Amino acid sequence: MFKSSLLRQTATAARSSTLRTSTSSFVTRQAARGLSATSARRDQPKDDSDPNRHDELTTSGKPGAFKHEGEFSRTDKTIRIEYPDEAEMPRSAPIQGRGGSHYKRTLATFSLEGKVGVVTGGARGLGLVMSQALVVSGADVAIVDLNKEEGDKQAELLMETFRKENPGAENVPKVTAHYADVSNPDSVNSAIAEIVKDHGKIDHLVTSAGFTDNIDAIDYPYERLKKLWGVNVDGTYLFSTAVARHLMDRGVPGSIVMIGSMSGSIVNVPQPQAPYNASKAAVRHLASSFAVEWAHAGIRVNCISPGYMLTALTKKILDENPALAQKWTSLIPQGKMGRPEDLMGAVTFLLSDASGYVTGADLRVDGGYTLT
C-alpha cells in the first residue's frame, strides 16, 4: 500500500511539474514574440466578475482603447529609406571559400557544366552571389547590370576567385558583363543579342534586378513608383520572355528562376513598402503563369522568395536604422537574418536537372518568417 501511495504521489508531482514547465514555456514563447504574458492594461479597469469584461478586446470595443493594439503588426510611416543612387551603392565581393575543389559526394544532376546562365542585377548583392553559385557549379555566366563598369570588375573577380580555389583547373568558367536597362525592351533585346554572340547560347536565367524604397504609400512619388515597377516587374517580364523565345527558337529546354521576396506573400513591418510588396507578388505569379504557358516547350519557371538577407546594402540600412535589426529578427522563427550565400544552393537546385519535375514553385528562403 505504501508503494502504491508513493507512486500516486510521484505521478501527481510529475503532472504538476509538467504543467508548470508547459506554462512557463508558453509565457516564454509569448514574451519572445513581443506579447505580454499578463492581461492587457485597460484605460478603464473592469470588474473581474463582469462576464462581458473581455468585450473591449473585440470589434465591439472602442478602437485604440488599449496601447498594445496592433503594436507589433503595423507599419510606421516615420520610417523612410530611399534606395540609394548608383554612386552611393556599397560594393559587394565574391564569397570566399565556397567554390573550391571538394570530394564530398552529391548528385551529378546538380551540375551546370556546359550551360550558360544569365543573371540580371548580377554585379552586386544577391545577384552577384547567385552568379557565383552558377560559376561554382560549372556554368558560364553573363552578368547583366545597369552599372557595366562594376559588372566588368565582378566578372574578373569571379573568374579569379574560381582559379584560386580550383588550382590546376583545366576549364575555368567564362564570365562576361553586359549593360542593360531591364525596363527597356530595346536595351533588353540588345543585351540578349550580345550575350548570344559572346556565349553562343543561353540555357538559364536568374532575374535578380530589383530595388525597394521604404516610403509611406500616401507620400510615395508616382514617378518613383513607375520606376520601381519598371525594374521589378517589367524587367522580369522582358528578360524572361526574351530568354524563353531564344530557347523555343533553338528547340531546347531551359530553366528560369525569378527572384521574388517573402514580401510578395506578407506585409513587412515596421517599414512601409507597399509598391515593392505588390511588385514581388506580381513576380511570384508571373513565375506561376509562365510555368504553365511554357511547360510544353520544356522550360521550367520557378521563384525564390528570400527573407531578410544581410547584403552590403542591408548593412548600410541597419547602420542608419539600428532599431530595425531587433524588430526584424524578433519576427523570424530561426531568430537570424540570412546570408546571401544561403541562396546559392536554392538557385543551383532550381536551375539544374536536380529539379527536373519542379516548375511554378515558390521556394521561400526566409528562416520561417512567412510561417507565423
N, C-alpha and C positions, 0 to 999 in steps of 0.2 A: 504494500500500500504506500509506503514511504517513497519507494522508487517511482510509482505511478504519479504521485503528487508532485514529486520533484520534476518529472518530465513535463507535467502540465504547466508548472511554473516557468520552466525553461522555455517552453513553446510560447507562452504568453509574453515573456520578456523579449523573445526574438521578434514577435509580431510588433510589439511596441517600438522596438529599436528600428525595425524596418520602416514603420510608419514615420518615425522621427526623421530617419535618413531621407525617405522619399520626399517629405515635406520640406526638409532643408534643401534638397537638390532642386525642388520646384522653385523655392524662393530664390536660390542662387541663379537658376536659369532666367527667372523673370527679371532679376536685378541686372543681369548681364545684357538683357535686351533693352535696358533702359526703362523697365516698368517698375512701378512701386510695388513692394510686397505688402504694403498696408493699404487700407481703403482710401479712396480718393478724398482729398480735402475739399470740403464744401464751403461755399461762401456763407450759406445759411445752414448750420448743422441741423439735422433732423433727429427726431427721437428714434432710437434703435428699435423700439417696439412698433413703429409705424410700418405696416405691411407694404406701403407704397413708397418706402424711403429710397428705393433704387430707381424710381421712375425718372428722376432728373438725369440719369445716365442714358436714357433712351431719347428717341426723336421727339418725345412729348415734352422734354425738358427745354430750358432756355439755352439757346446757342451761346457758347462762351461762358457758361456758368462755372466751369472748372478750368484752372490754369493748364491742366495737362492735356486738354482736348486737342488731339492731332499733333501733339508736341513733337513726335518722332516720325511723322509721316507727311509733312508739308514742306513745300519749297519756301525758301527765304529770298524775297526779291532784293534784299540788300546785298546779296552775293552777286557780283558782276565780274566775270572773267571773259575777256575777249581773246580770240585766237590771235597769237602774235603775228606780226608781219614777218616776211621771209628773213629779213636781216636780223630779227630778234630770236629766231628759232634756234634752240640749243642743238648742237650736233650729237649724232649717235655714233656708236662704234660697233663693229662686228663682235659677237660674243667669242670670248677666248676659251679654249679647252673643250669645245663642244663638237668639233669636227675631225678630230684626229683618228688615226687608224685604230680599229678595235677588233677584237676577236670573239666578242660575245655573239652567240647565235641569235638570229631573228629571221623572220620570213623574208624570202627573196622578193616577194611581191611589194615590199615597201620601197624597193629601189626605184629611182627615177633615171637610171642610166640610159643615155641615148635620147632623152627627152629635152624639149626646150620649153621653159616656163617664162611667162611674163608676169611681173609684179608691179602694179601701179602704186604710186606713193612709196616706192621701194628704196628711196635714198636715206630714210631715217625712220626711227621709231619701230613700230610693229612690222611695217613693210620691209625694213632692212633685215630684221631678224628672220622673217619668213623667206626672204631672198636667200639668206644664208642656209636655211633649212633645205632649200632646193639644191643649193650647191653641194652641201654635205652629202645629200642623197644621190648625187651624181648627175644632176641636170645642168644644162647650160641655161643661163638666166639673162633676161633682158629687163633691166631696171628702167621703169618709166617714172619720170618725176618732172614737176614744174621747174625745179632747180637742176638744170642739166649739169652745171659745174659740180655740184655736190654729188650727183649721180655718178659722174666720171670718177671722182675720188673714191667713192664707196665701192665701185666696181673693181678698181685696182686693189683696194684693201681686202675685199672678199677673196680674190684670187691669191693675194699674198698670204692671207691667213690660211687658206687651204694648203698652199705649198709648205708653209711652216709646220702645219700639223700633220701633213702627209708627205714627209721627206721621201724622195725617190719615186713619187707617184708618176706614172707614165702619162696618164690622162688627167690634165687639170681642166676643170670645167671652164668654159668660156663665159665671161660676164661682160655685158655691154650696157651702156646707159643711153637713154633716149628721152628727148624732150616731148612733152605733150600737155596741153591743157585738156584735161579729161572731159570737160564740159562742152568742148567744141568739136563737132563732128569732123570737120576738115582736119583738125590737129590730130584727132584720134586715128583717122584713116592714114594720115601721113606717117604717124609713128608705127602703125601696123606694117605698112609697106617697107619701112626702114628696117624693122626687126626681121621680117621675112627675107629681106635682101642680105642681112648680116648673118642670119642663122639658118636660112633655108626653109624654115617651117616654124609653127607654133603648135605645141601639144597641150599646154596647161596655162591657165590664167588665175591670178590672185588679184582681186580688186581691193586694194588696201588704201587707196587715196580717199581722204576724207578729213573733216575737221568739225569742231564744235565751238560754240560760244555759250557762256552762261549768262544769259540776259533774260529778264522777266519778259514774257510774251507780249505784254501790252507796250513795252518800250522797245521791242526788237525792231531794228530798222528793216524796212521791206527790201531794200537793195541787198542788204546782208543776207536776208532770208533766201532771195533768189540765188545768190552766190553759193550758199550752203547747199541748197537743193541741187544746184547745177553740178557741184563736185560729188556730193554723196550719192545722189540718185541718178542723175543724167549720166555722170561719168561711169557709174557701174553698168548702166544700161548700154551705153555706147560701146564700151570696151568688150562687154560680154557678147553682144550681137556681132561685133566685128570679128571676134575670135571664133564664134560659132559658125559664122559664114565661111571663114577660112577653112575650118575643119570639114564642113559639109562639101566645100568645093574640092577638097582633097579626098573626100570619101573615107575619112578615118575617124575613129573615136577620140575622145579627149575628156578632160575634166576641168571644171571651173569652180573656184572657191571664192565666194563673196564674203568680205569681212563686214559683218553686221555689228551688233552690240547687244548686250543684255538690255540696253535702253530701248531696244525695239520691242521688248516684252513687258517692261516695267517702267515706272516713273522714278527717276533718281531723286533723292533728297539729300541735303537741303538745297543744292544748287538748281536754279531753274534752267531748263534747256529743251523746251517743248519742240522747237523746229528740228533739233538733232534727233530727239526721240522718234518723231514722226518719220524722219528720213531713214532711220535704221529699221523701222518697222516695214517701210517700203522695200528696203534692200532684202530683208528676210523673205518677204512674199514674192519678190522678183525671182529669188532663187527657187522657190517652190513652183512658180509659174513656168519658168524656163526649163526646169527639170522635166515637167510634163510635156512641154512643147518639143523638146529636143531629144527626148528619150529614144525616139525612132532612129535617130542618127548615131546613137551610142555616145552621146555627150551627157555626162553626168554634171549636175549643178548642185552644189551644197553651200551652206552658210556656216560660218564660225561666228559666234557671238561672245566676244570677250567681256569679262567684267573689268574691274579697276586694275589696270596694269601700270607698273611703275616705270614708265618710259622717261626719257630725259625731259620731255615736256611736262609730264605729270610731276616730276621732282620740282620743276620750276614753279608750277602752280601751288604745290604744297609748301614750298619755301615762302611764298607770298600769302598763303592762306593756311597756316599750320593747323587750325582747328578742324579742317576738313578730314585730315587723316584719321583722327579718332572716330569721327562720325561715320566715315565710310567703313572702316574695319569693324566697328561695332555691329554692323548690319550684315556682315559676311560670316556664315557659319564656320568656315575654316579660320576666321579671325585675321586673315592676312590678305594683302593685295597680291596679285600675281606678278610674275616677272615676264618680260617679253618672250624669253626663251621657253616659257610654258606653252607657247603656241606652236613651237617647232614640230612636235610630234603630231599635233592635230592637223596641221596643214599638209604634212607629208602623207599622213594616212588618207586624207580625203582626195588628194591628187593622185595617189598611187593606185595600183591594181589591188592593193590590200582591201580597198573599199569598193570593189567592183560592182557590188549589188546595193550600194548606198547612193541614193540620189534624192534631192529635195529635203535633206535633213538639216536641222539647225543644231549644231554642236555648241553647247554653251560651256565656255571655259571661264567660270566666274566664282569658283570657290563655294558654290551653293547659294549665292546671293538670291537668285530667282526662285528658290525653293521655299522661302519664308515670307 
